[in-house]
Amino acid sequence: MPLYKRKPFALVEKPKDLKPNDLVFQVRFTKEIFKDYSEYLRRMNLYRHRVWSCKSTGKNNLTYEEALVSEKKAAEEVQKFPEELMAPVLRDVQFSMLSLKDLGDAIAQKLQGCLSEDSELYGRKNNHVYSCKIEKVVKDGEETRYEVAWLDKYERLPENTVINEEDLIRCKLRFSRAFLRSFIRESTYRSIPWVLHEKLAKKHGVPTGPPDELKDQICMQDGVIVINRKKKKSEDREAKENGFQDSNEIGKEDNLNAESIRYPIDDLLVQCAESDKHLVERPSPCREFNVSMECIGDLLMVWDFCTSFGRLFHLSPFSLEDFESAVCHKGSNIVLISECHSALLRFLLKDNGEYFMAVQKKRQKLKITLINWMEYLSDFLELIGIIELSNHVATIKRGHYGLVDIQAKLAILRELVCRVIETEYFKEKLDEDIEKKQALAATRRDEILEESRKKREEDHLKIQSNGKEATKGCGNSSDTGSDNHLRENGDVPSRNGKRTSSQSKHSLEDSESELLADSFKKAKMRKVEVKNATEKMNGSSKIASDKLIKDEGKETLDNRSKDQRALHKMRKNEIKEHLENRSKEQRKEYLEREIEKRVIRTNPLGKDRDYNRYWFFRRDGRIFVESSDSVQWGYYSSKEELDALIGSLNVKGVRERALKMQLEKLYDKISVELQKRSKEVPHKEATDEDVVRRSMRVRAPPRDNPALAFLKYVNKWKED
């Protein structure tokens, strides 16, 4: 069995109250059975961590499954151990008090000097060397001779001959010392003293009883050898009562204390301690959604994609609540749903790909409107050929899109999004956004560097002015004394009679060196970026076998990199011209706003102890929580819940530490959105109640119901 931190690890026993129809979770390689999925997941996460070691070979930093495979291979290799050496090696192993390394070295040295029966080696005969086999060891007093059988078939030699030891040529061991140590581990069930498995010892005639010199130290319990520690424990107890402590124990305690503070570690290995009492209880996320739990992932993905790339699709943004309500509505002429489908389908037509070719064969005029978009959607579903979605084609063709179930609606939108992402047209537009974002980031970086440079120059001017004032103060003394004083301090007179202090001179030199260092650093960074881009592009185009094509490819890549640098520089100049007449705060605000607009991908904030992912979308004032298996979803919608969530994260764990740092970094931004949402929700509820009350009156006209706000959606960015 693999060792957990070099110690035996007990597997979970089979549940006793298990019924035939119970749903269970089984670990494939240990056959452990769990009724609770969270316990199964926790155990699987532990098995996947590299904290296991192979018992047979001693290899560490393995997963549990890798350690099992290593032990299996080692067991197969151990079976190849020479049978004739098995008994003498096992006798030396039994009840040995040496360490594994020393025991393996001692046995290997002994085997190299051992000539046992049935050993095949080489012997000298008639001044020639022939292969032979030892048939019998003949002891004649103190002298040992060997009866060998010659194995060379091509020479006429006697069958058996008795020769001396010096006529035999010793060979190297057929196995390594590491293999010998693996054999010792596999053959024993405990170390120091090393004790063989009972069946193996009986098979090779090795005594199982402890020797006389070890009878006071070990004893038998339930047929297993254990160390007798009663005497040692009594001595330790007396020493502690007298106020003494073993130096080895002090070292062990220090090691344990040192290990206990080596944080952060894996969250599942963090144990509750006294220092963790300040952690608050984690609030339970709200799970109130209008759609089923299994559809939340698709709902969030489609909404975030459409709102993030709305400018590209000419689709003005809309809230998550409106999108959720529109998907759940049974009506077929919902403008929000129609615009979403139409925008994605128009983008597929612009790509001139498979969908464009399929639609072109059916229709002469390719124009998607709010009236005929269902026909184009039906063509898309027939093209992709997914049976679960193609079953709804007939309903959609009849104009009854609203009758399609919610799960199918979101699955259709998900497929549309996936097809859009795969198009070359989308990739080109995404590359343009990435280049623009890089240019904006570079401009912002230049602004920060320019601001810091100006600040340094102002500081240097202040130091210089202070030096001049000090020089004027010294001018009241005698000329000779002042000149000597200035020369001693390194002041140099200028042409106009004024003197400049050495301090200001050195500060100016330092500023010039800093500016040069900054410029060199920028040049080096640009060089590295160009080099990386060249290597990346070169990896797919160079052909090692043809030098001419290789040189042409390099020239092409150099030209491309030059074009990219020129384009990048041009974009930066355009941005700087746009910011030329603006103040510092306006420039900073503009750059931040433009960078935030170009969202390339939404990443989770992080994960907690149980691998639950946390998401924050910039157009929705909630923090969403996704379970590790993406089955359960929830959300936090108040600042109090955010504070409680941050206070519940244990920084001793790797995942929760990173999540807490990210939440604290974005705390102000998330708090503003949460507070904004907290104010809007009560207002909506009050408006709903007011609508209900006013609808009972005849004279007062009813107000608009906020729950039906999605019906008034207008696509302000729609193409003409």
Buried (B, 14 or more C-beta within 10 A) or exposed (E): BBBBEEEEBEEEEEEEEEEEEEEBBEBEEBEBBBEEBEEBBBBBBBBEBEBBBBBBBBBBEBBBBBBBBBBEBBEEBBEEBBEEBBEBBBBBBBBBEBEBEEBBBEBBEEBEEEBEEEBEBBBBBEEEEBBBBBBEEEEEEEEEBBBBBBEBEEEEBEEEBEBEEEBBEEEEEEBEBEBBBBBBBBBBEEBEBBBBBEEBBEEBEBEBEBEEEBEEBBBEEEEEBEEBEEEEEEEBEEEEEEEEEEEEEEEEEEEEEEEEEEEBBBBBEBEEEEEEEEBEEBBEBBEEBEBEEEBBBBBBBBBBBBBBBBBBBBBBBBBBBBBBBBBBBEEBEBBBBBBBBBBBBBBBBEBEBEBBEEBEEEEEEEEBEBEEBBBBBBBBBBBBEEEEBBEBBEBBBEEBBBEBEBBBBBBBBBBBBEBBEEBEBBEEBBEEBEBBBBBBEBBBEBBEBEEEBEEBEEEBEEBBEEBBEEBEEBEEEEEEEBBEBBEEBEBEEEEEEEBBBEBBBEBBEEBEEEBEEEEEEBEEEEEEBBEEBBEEBBEEEBEEEEEEEBEBBBEEBEEEBEEBBEEBEEBBEEBEEEBEEEEEEEBBEBBEEBBEEBBEEBEBBBBBBBBBBBBBBBBBBBBBBBBBEEEBBBBBBBBEBBBBBBBBBBBBBBBBBBBBBBBEEEBEEBBEBBEEBBEBEEEBEEBBEEBEEEEEEEEEEEEEBBBEBBBEBEBEBBEE
